[in-house]
Amino acid sequence: MATAFSSDGEAALRRALSPAAAAAAPRGDLDAFYETGRAAAFVREGAFRKVALQFPDELLADAAAVAARMEAATGAEICCVDEVAAEHAGAEALVHYGPACLSPCGRLPVLHIFGRQPLDVERCAGAFRELYPDRQSHVVVLSDVVYAHAMGELEQQLCQEYPNVVFSRVVCGDPPRPALPGEVQQFGRQFSVEAPGGLQDCSMFYVGAEGLALTSFMLTWNCCPFSSFDPATGCGRRETLNINRALMRRLYLVERARDAGVVGILVGTLGVAGYLAVLQHLRELLCRAGKRSYTLAVGKPNPAKLANFLEVDVFVLVACAQNSLLDSSDFYRPIVTPYELELACNPAREWTGSYLTDFRDLLPGACAHVELPPAVCAEEAVPDISLITGEMRAVCLCDPLAPQPPPSTTLACRDQTRAVAEISPAASFLESRSWRGLEQQLGKTPISKAVQGRRGIAIAYEDEGREEP
């Protein structure tokens, strides 16, 4: 824990690259793997003159070659940046390469090119038959996006033997239409449930490696037994993640959020549609719950960044559905999801056994939105006992029209300018350009900026709430 909060960067400079990671980038037919023809058609049809390409770390080695091919095929100016930096560079569209969470973007037109990772369909079908010997089993087949191209061939092999198997379809690009009765649309996947008892009578078969995507699926659809096939090892297995234990851990974090007096709202995304609406929703929720809040623009959270804000009792991470379930065991303070914060602060929301990871489901008009109940005076509040501290606390909401206390000075103002403290010339430029747009959208000026070695920056914006004694 001690080394997580302080580092001079020497470990990063001396770290050797893993041979597996270095070999992850394909060296075969680049045009086929990166679907250059489809990407070029997207650029030509949209008449885009400047297009940004976004690559994950494991594919960066091919970025220059792919950019050159795209420029030759389209005549457009190509730059390799993320969505926020693409706006600053004046890009008119974005092509995202590699795995993606498939959350809708609200800034630029986006084309997803997942990459066609090889899949041994025969071996995958054999593993499926071993895991599901009953040919009448109701099974939903999910896959990592990099294997979506092979699901059609797998379906052809299994549909004749398993009449009740349903294959999910990857949906990206346009905003999804409202789900039809018996249809499920989550995590960028769409499928119909044909089992008599609905989804709870189905099993799930996942094609892909163990990771955040599979964990999110298992927590969200926790009533379904899961099996998986890992193409890298060629082995199928029944997943043994203890769902009850994982949910108990998340409910413990909810209890920590109930005890918190100061909450830090972590802005982990600037590209997912609806993030500004959920920021406002969380600020209003915390204000009604009598908690002080700070909006923290941190990019990708790490222990070094968040350790600068010791006065914060708990953090809530606003990120895409797959990246919001952050393991905070290495952090000085726990990190919860927007749904868990709602469970802690909204008395009208009760735990039903269904877990939500997409923050858009909590907004007004969404499928899981729950209105805040009317304010109750302190004398009529229902007493509650903290399961962690054993102390008594009142479960009630404040009047939203009640006068607010003067701004807190808990975080001292270190810098009155809007410039971001320099970490390195490149990082300073990109971070300041990216987060300056957030300041303009939020209408707030940072009250504190903290730098921890070479780990990155964190910018705090004070929100309304109650004054700590």
C-alpha positions as CSV (number, residue, x, y, z in Angstrom):
1,M,0.0,0.0,0.0
2,A,2.8,2.4,0.8
3,T,4.3,2.2,-2.7
4,A,0.9,2.7,-4.3
5,F,0.7,6.3,-3.1
6,S,4.3,7.5,-4.0
7,S,6.5,6.6,-6.9
8,D,9.4,8.4,-8.7
9,G,8.5,6.6,-11.9
10,E,11.7,4.4,-11.9
11,A,9.7,1.2,-11.9
12,A,7.8,2.2,-15.0
13,L,11.0,3.1,-16.8
14,R,12.7,-0.2,-15.9
15,R,9.6,-2.4,-16.6
16,A,10.2,-5.0,-19.3
17,L,7.5,-5.5,-22.0
18,S,5.9,-8.9,-21.8
19,P,6.5,-11.1,-24.9
20,A,2.8,-12.0,-25.0
21,A,1.8,-8.3,-25.0
22,A,4.3,-7.5,-27.7
23,A,2.9,-10.3,-29.8
24,A,-0.7,-9.3,-29.3
25,A,-0.6,-6.9,-32.2
26,P,-1.4,-8.8,-35.5
27,R,1.3,-8.9,-38.1
28,G,-0.7,-10.6,-40.9
29,D,-3.1,-9.0,-43.3
30,L,-3.7,-5.6,-41.8
31,D,-6.5,-4.7,-44.3
32,A,-8.5,-7.8,-43.3
33,F,-7.9,-7.5,-39.6
34,Y,-8.7,-3.8,-39.4
35,E,-11.4,-3.9,-42.1
36,T,-9.9,-1.1,-44.0
37,G,-12.5,-1.3,-46.7
38,R,-15.4,-0.8,-44.3
39,A,-13.7,2.0,-42.5
40,A,-12.9,3.8,-45.7
41,A,-16.5,3.4,-46.9
42,F,-17.6,5.0,-43.6
43,V,-15.3,8.0,-44.2
44,R,-16.4,8.5,-47.8
45,E,-20.1,8.1,-47.1
46,G,-19.9,10.7,-44.4
47,A,-17.7,13.0,-46.5
48,F,-15.4,13.5,-43.5
49,R,-12.3,15.5,-44.2
50,K,-10.6,14.9,-40.9
51,V,-10.9,11.6,-39.0
52,A,-9.4,10.4,-35.7
53,L,-8.3,6.8,-35.2
54,Q,-8.3,5.4,-31.6
55,F,-6.2,2.3,-30.8
56,P,-5.7,0.4,-27.6
57,D,-2.2,-0.1,-26.2
58,E,-1.8,-3.6,-27.6
59,L,-2.5,-2.4,-31.2
60,L,-0.5,0.9,-31.2
61,A,2.3,-0.8,-33.1
62,D,0.1,-0.8,-36.2
63,A,-1.3,2.7,-35.8
64,A,1.0,4.3,-38.3
65,A,0.5,1.7,-41.0
66,V,-3.3,1.7,-40.6
67,A,-3.4,5.5,-40.7
68,A,-1.3,5.6,-43.9
69,R,-3.7,3.0,-45.5
70,M,-6.7,5.1,-44.5
71,E,-5.3,8.3,-45.9
72,A,-4.5,6.6,-49.2
73,A,-8.0,5.0,-49.4
74,T,-10.0,8.1,-48.4
75,G,-7.8,11.2,-49.0
76,A,-8.9,12.4,-45.5
77,E,-6.5,13.7,-42.9
78,I,-6.0,11.0,-40.3
79,C,-4.9,11.5,-36.6
80,C,-4.5,8.9,-33.9
81,V,-6.2,10.3,-30.7
82,D,-9.1,9.6,-28.4
83,E,-12.6,11.1,-28.7
84,V,-12.0,14.2,-26.5
85,A,-8.7,15.0,-28.1
86,A,-10.3,14.4,-31.5
87,E,-12.7,17.3,-30.8
88,H,-9.8,19.6,-29.9
89,A,-8.0,18.5,-33.1
90,G,-11.1,19.4,-35.2
91,A,-11.9,15.8,-36.2
92,E,-15.3,15.2,-37.7
93,A,-15.5,11.4,-37.0
94,L,-13.8,8.7,-35.0
95,V,-12.8,5.1,-35.9
96,H,-12.3,3.0,-32.8
97,Y,-10.1,-0.1,-33.1
98,G,-10.1,-3.0,-30.7
99,P,-12.3,-4.0,-27.8
100,A,-15.0,-1.5,-26.8
101,C,-17.7,-1.2,-24.1
102,L,-20.2,-0.2,-26.8
103,S,-21.6,2.7,-24.8
104,P,-23.2,5.2,-27.1
105,C,-21.1,8.3,-27.7
106,G,-22.6,11.8,-27.8
107,R,-19.9,13.8,-29.4
108,L,-18.8,12.5,-32.8
109,P,-19.9,9.8,-35.3
110,V,-18.1,6.6,-34.3
111,L,-17.3,3.5,-36.2
112,H,-16.2,0.4,-34.2
113,I,-13.6,-2.0,-35.8
114,F,-13.2,-4.7,-33.2
115,G,-10.5,-6.7,-35.0
116,R,-11.1,-10.3,-36.2
117,Q,-9.3,-12.4,-33.6
118,P,-9.1,-16.1,-34.7
119,L,-11.6,-18.5,-33.1
120,D,-11.5,-22.3,-33.5
121,V,-15.2,-22.8,-34.1
122,E,-15.1,-26.6,-34.1
123,R,-13.4,-26.7,-30.7
124,C,-15.8,-24.1,-29.3
125,A,-18.8,-26.1,-30.5
126,G,-17.3,-29.2,-28.9
127,A,-16.9,-27.4,-25.6
128,F,-20.5,-26.2,-25.8
129,R,-21.8,-29.8,-26.4
130,E,-19.8,-31.0,-23.3
131,L,-21.2,-28.3,-21.1
132,Y,-24.8,-28.7,-22.3
133,P,-25.5,-32.3,-23.1
134,D,-29.3,-31.7,-22.9
135,R,-30.2,-30.7,-26.5
136,Q,-33.3,-28.9,-25.2
137,S,-31.4,-26.5,-23.0
138,H,-32.3,-22.8,-23.1
139,V,-28.9,-21.0,-23.6
140,V,-28.0,-17.5,-24.6
141,V,-24.6,-17.2,-26.4
142,L,-22.6,-14.1,-25.7
143,S,-19.2,-13.2,-27.0
144,D,-16.4,-10.7,-26.6
145,V,-16.6,-8.2,-29.5
146,V,-13.4,-9.4,-31.0
147,Y,-15.0,-12.8,-31.7
148,A,-18.4,-11.5,-32.9
149,H,-17.4,-12.1,-36.6
150,A,-17.3,-15.9,-35.9
151,M,-20.7,-16.2,-34.2
152,G,-22.6,-16.8,-37.4
153,E,-20.5,-19.9,-38.2
154,L,-20.9,-21.1,-34.6
155,E,-24.6,-20.7,-34.8
156,Q,-24.8,-22.7,-38.0
157,Q,-23.1,-25.6,-36.2
158,L,-25.3,-25.5,-33.1
159,C,-28.8,-24.4,-34.3
160,Q,-29.7,-27.8,-35.8
161,E,-28.8,-29.7,-32.6
162,Y,-30.0,-27.0,-30.0
163,P,-33.4,-25.5,-31.1
164,N,-33.6,-23.4,-27.9
165,V,-30.2,-21.7,-28.3
166,V,-30.2,-17.9,-28.8
167,F,-27.2,-15.9,-30.1
168,S,-26.8,-12.3,-29.1
169,R,-26.1,-9.6,-31.6
170,V,-23.6,-6.8,-31.1
171,V,-25.3,-3.4,-31.5
172,C,-23.3,-0.3,-31.9
173,G,-23.5,3.0,-33.7
174,D,-27.0,4.5,-33.7
175,P,-28.9,4.8,-30.3
176,P,-30.7,1.6,-29.6
177,R,-34.5,1.5,-30.2
178,P,-36.8,0.6,-27.3
179,A,-36.7,-3.0,-26.4
180,L,-39.6,-5.2,-27.6
181,P,-41.4,-7.5,-25.2
182,G,-39.2,-10.5,-24.4
183,E,-36.1,-8.7,-25.8
184,V,-33.0,-7.7,-23.8
185,Q,-30.7,-4.8,-24.8
186,Q,-27.7,-4.3,-22.5
187,F,-24.0,-3.9,-22.8
188,G,-24.3,-3.4,-26.6
189,R,-25.9,-6.8,-27.0
190,Q,-29.4,-7.6,-28.1
191,F,-31.2,-10.9,-27.9
192,S,-34.7,-12.4,-27.5
193,V,-35.6,-14.6,-24.5
194,E,-37.8,-17.5,-25.5
195,A,-37.7,-19.6,-22.3
196,P,-41.1,-20.0,-20.6
197,G,-39.9,-18.4,-17.4
198,G,-38.0,-15.6,-19.0
199,L,-34.3,-14.9,-18.5
200,Q,-34.1,-16.7,-15.2
201,D,-34.7,-20.0,-16.9
202,C,-31.8,-19.5,-19.3
203,S,-28.1,-20.4,-19.1
204,M,-25.4,-18.1,-20.5
205,F,-22.4,-19.3,-22.6
206,Y,-19.7,-16.7,-23.1
207,V,-17.0,-16.9,-25.8
208,G,-14.0,-14.9,-24.6
209,A,-11.4,-14.5,-22.0
210,E,-12.1,-13.8,-18.3
211,G,-12.3,-10.1,-17.7
212,L,-14.5,-7.1,-16.8
213,A,-17.0,-7.9,-19.5
214,L,-17.7,-11.4,-18.1
215,T,-17.9,-10.1,-14.5
216,S,-20.4,-7.4,-15.5
217,F,-22.5,-10.0,-17.3
218,M,-22.5,-12.3,-14.3
219,L,-23.4,-9.6,-11.8
220,T,-26.2,-8.1,-13.9
221,W,-27.7,-11.5,-14.9
222,N,-27.0,-13.1,-11.5
223,C,-30.0,-15.4,-11.8
224,C,-28.4,-17.3,-14.7
225,P,-25.7,-20.0,-14.5
226,F,-22.7,-19.1,-16.7
227,S,-20.2,-21.1,-18.7
228,S,-17.4,-19.9,-20.9
229,F,-15.0,-20.8,-23.7
230,D,-11.6,-19.2,-23.7
231,P,-10.2,-19.1,-27.3
232,A,-6.7,-18.5,-26.1
233,T,-6.6,-21.8,-24.2
234,G,-9.2,-23.7,-26.2
235,C,-11.0,-24.8,-23.0
236,G,-14.6,-24.5,-21.8
237,R,-15.6,-24.4,-18.2
238,R,-18.4,-23.6,-15.8
239,E,-17.8,-20.3,-14.2
240,T,-17.4,-20.5,-10.4
241,L,-17.5,-16.8,-9.5
242,N,-19.3,-16.7,-6.2
243,I,-22.0,-14.3,-7.1
244,N,-23.4,-14.1,-3.6
245,R,-19.9,-13.2,-2.2
246,A,-19.4,-10.6,-4.9
247,L,-22.8,-9.0,-4.3
248,M,-22.1,-9.0,-0.5
249,R,-18.9,-7.1,-1.2
250,R,-20.9,-4.5,-3.3
251,L,-23.6,-4.2,-0.6
252,Y,-20.8,-3.6,2.0
253,L,-19.7,-0.6,-0.2
254,V,-23.3,0.6,-0.1
255,E,-23.2,0.7,3.6
256,R,-19.9,2.6,3.5
257,A,-21.6,5.1,1.2
258,R,-24.5,5.5,3.7
259,D,-22.0,6.4,6.5
260,A,-20.1,8.9,4.3
261,G,-20.3,12.6,4.9
262,V,-18.2,13.7,1.9
263,V,-18.4,12.1,-1.5
264,G,-16.1,12.5,-4.4
265,I,-17.8,12.2,-7.9
266,L,-15.1,10.8,-10.2
267,V,-15.6,11.8,-13.9
268,G,-14.2,8.7,-15.5
269,T,-15.6,9.4,-19.0
270,L,-16.1,12.4,-21.2
271,G,-17.4,10.5,-24.2
272,V,-20.3,8.3,-23.1
273,A,-23.7,10.0,-23.8
274,G,-25.5,11.2,-20.8
275,Y,-22.6,11.6,-18.4
276,L,-23.4,15.3,-17.8
277,A,-27.0,14.4,-16.9
278,V,-25.9,11.7,-14.4
279,L,-23.4,14.1,-12.8
280,Q,-26.2,16.6,-12.2
281,H,-28.4,13.7,-10.9
282,L,-25.8,12.6,-8.4
283,R,-25.1,16.1,-7.2
284,E,-28.8,16.7,-6.5
285,L,-29.1,13.3,-4.8
286,L,-26.2,14.0,-2.5
287,C,-27.4,17.4,-1.7
288,R,-30.9,16.0,-0.8
289,A,-29.1,13.3,1.3
290,G,-27.2,16.0,3.3
291,K,-23.8,15.0,2.0
292,R,-21.1,17.3,0.7
293,S,-19.8,16.4,-2.7
294,Y,-16.8,17.3,-4.9
295,T,-16.6,16.6,-8.6
296,L,-13.1,15.2,-9.5
297,A,-11.9,15.1,-13.0
298,V,-9.3,12.3,-12.8
299,G,-9.3,10.4,-16.1
300,K,-8.4,6.8,-15.2
301,P,-8.4,6.6,-11.3
302,N,-5.4,5.2,-9.5
303,P,-4.5,5.2,-5.8
304,A,-2.0,7.9,-6.1
305,K,-4.5,10.4,-7.6
306,L,-7.3,9.7,-5.1
307,A,-5.0,9.7,-2.1
308,N,-4.7,13.5,-2.4
309,F,-8.3,13.9,-1.2
310,L,-8.2,12.5,2.3
311,E,-11.3,14.4,3.4
312,V,-13.4,12.4,1.0
313,D,-15.1,9.4,2.7
314,V,-16.2,7.5,-0.5
315,F,-15.9,8.0,-4.2
316,V,-18.5,7.3,-6.9
317,L,-17.2,6.5,-10.4
318,V,-19.1,7.7,-13.5
319,A,-17.8,5.5,-16.3
320,C,-19.1,3.1,-18.9
321,A,-21.0,0.0,-17.8
322,Q,-18.0,-2.3,-18.1
323,N,-15.5,0.0,-16.3
324,S,-17.6,1.2,-13.4
325,L,-17.1,-2.0,-11.4
326,L,-13.7,-1.0,-10.1
327,D,-11.9,-3.1,-7.5
328,S,-11.1,-0.5,-4.9
329,S,-9.2,-2.8,-2.4
330,D,-5.9,-1.0,-3.2
331,F,-7.4,2.5,-2.8
332,Y,-7.4,4.5,0.4
333,R,-11.2,5.1,0.1
334,P,-13.8,2.8,-1.4
335,I,-15.2,3.4,-4.9
336,V,-18.9,2.7,-5.6
337,T,-21.1,2.9,-8.7
338,P,-23.9,5.4,-9.3
339,Y,-26.4,2.6,-8.7
340,E,-24.8,1.7,-5.3
341,L,-24.9,5.4,-4.4
342,E,-28.6,5.5,-5.2
343,L,-29.1,2.5,-3.0
344,A,-27.4,4.3,-0.2
345,C,-29.0,7.8,-0.5
346,N,-32.5,7.2,-2.0
347,P,-34.8,5.7,0.6
348,A,-37.3,4.8,-2.2
349,R,-34.9,2.5,-4.0
350,E,-34.7,-1.0,-2.6
351,W,-32.4,-3.9,-3.3
352,T,-34.4,-6.3,-5.6
353,G,-31.6,-8.7,-6.5
354,S,-31.0,-7.1,-9.9
355,Y,-27.7,-5.2,-10.3
356,L,-27.4,-2.2,-12.6
357,T,-24.1,-1.1,-14.1
358,D,-25.3,1.4,-16.7
359,F,-25.8,4.8,-15.1
360,R,-28.2,5.8,-17.9
361,D,-30.8,3.4,-16.4
362,L,-31.0,5.7,-13.3
363,L,-31.9,8.9,-15.1
364,P,-35.5,10.2,-15.4
365,G,-37.4,8.4,-18.1
366,A,-35.2,5.3,-18.0
367,C,-36.3,1.8,-17.1
368,A,-34.9,1.8,-13.6
369,H,-35.5,5.4,-12.5
370,V,-36.9,5.9,-9.0
371,E,-38.2,9.3,-7.9
372,L,-36.9,10.7,-4.6
373,P,-39.5,10.7,-1.9
374,P,-40.6,14.0,-0.2
375,A,-38.4,15.6,2.4
376,V,-39.0,14.5,6.0
377,C,-38.1,16.6,9.1
378,A,-35.4,15.2,11.4
379,E,-37.9,14.5,14.2
380,E,-39.9,12.2,11.9
381,A,-37.0,10.5,10.3
382,V,-36.8,6.8,10.7
383,P,-33.8,5.9,12.9
384,D,-31.2,3.5,11.4
385,I,-28.1,1.8,12.8
386,S,-24.9,1.6,10.8
387,L,-23.8,-2.0,10.3
388,I,-20.2,-0.8,10.2
389,T,-19.8,1.7,13.0
390,G,-22.8,0.7,15.1
391,E,-23.8,4.3,15.4
392,M,-27.3,5.7,14.9
393,R,-28.1,7.7,11.8
394,A,-31.2,9.3,10.3
395,V,-32.5,8.1,7.0
396,C,-34.2,11.1,5.5
397,L,-33.9,13.6,2.6
398,C,-33.5,17.4,3.0
399,D,-35.7,20.0,1.4
400,P,-34.2,20.9,-2.0
401,L,-35.2,24.5,-1.4
402,A,-33.6,24.8,1.9
403,P,-30.8,27.4,2.1
404,Q,-27.3,25.9,1.7
405,P,-24.4,26.7,4.0
406,P,-21.5,28.8,2.7
407,P,-18.9,27.0,0.5
408,S,-16.5,24.8,2.4
409,T,-12.8,25.6,2.5
410,T,-11.8,22.0,3.4
411,L,-9.8,21.9,0.2
412,A,-7.4,24.8,0.1
413,C,-7.1,26.7,-3.2
414,R,-3.6,26.0,-4.4
415,D,-3.9,27.7,-7.9
416,Q,-6.3,30.3,-9.1
417,T,-5.5,29.7,-12.7
418,R,-7.2,27.2,-15.0
419,A,-4.0,25.8,-16.2
420,V,-3.2,22.2,-15.3
421,A,0.1,21.6,-13.4
422,E,2.8,20.2,-15.6
423,I,3.6,16.5,-15.4
424,S,5.4,16.3,-18.7
425,P,5.1,18.6,-21.7
426,A,2.9,16.1,-23.7
427,A,0.7,15.0,-20.7
428,S,0.2,18.5,-19.5
429,F,-1.0,19.7,-22.9
430,L,-3.4,16.8,-23.5
431,E,-4.8,16.8,-19.9
432,S,-5.4,20.5,-19.8
433,R,-7.1,20.5,-23.3
434,S,-9.3,17.6,-22.3
435,W,-10.5,18.8,-18.9
436,R,-10.9,22.5,-19.8
437,G,-13.9,21.5,-21.9
438,L,-15.4,19.7,-18.8
439,E,-15.0,22.9,-16.8
440,Q,-16.9,24.9,-19.4
441,Q,-19.7,22.3,-19.5
442,L,-20.0,22.1,-15.7
443,G,-19.7,25.9,-15.3
444,K,-17.3,25.4,-12.5
445,T,-13.7,26.5,-11.7
446,P,-11.5,24.0,-10.0
447,I,-10.8,24.8,-6.3
448,S,-8.0,22.3,-6.0
449,K,-5.5,20.6,-8.3
450,A,-3.2,17.9,-7.0
451,V,-0.2,16.2,-8.6
452,Q,1.3,13.0,-7.4
453,G,4.7,12.3,-8.9
454,R,4.3,10.9,-12.4
455,R,1.0,9.2,-11.8
456,G,-1.3,11.9,-13.1
457,I,-3.6,14.7,-12.0
458,A,-6.8,15.2,-10.2
459,I,-8.9,18.4,-10.4
460,A,-11.6,19.1,-7.8
461,Y,-14.8,21.1,-8.3
462,E,-16.8,22.0,-5.2
463,D,-20.5,21.2,-5.3
464,E,-23.3,22.0,-3.0
465,G,-24.0,20.1,0.2
466,R,-23.9,20.4,3.9
467,E,-21.0,21.9,5.9
468,E,-19.1,19.4,7.9
469,P,-18.8,20.2,11.6
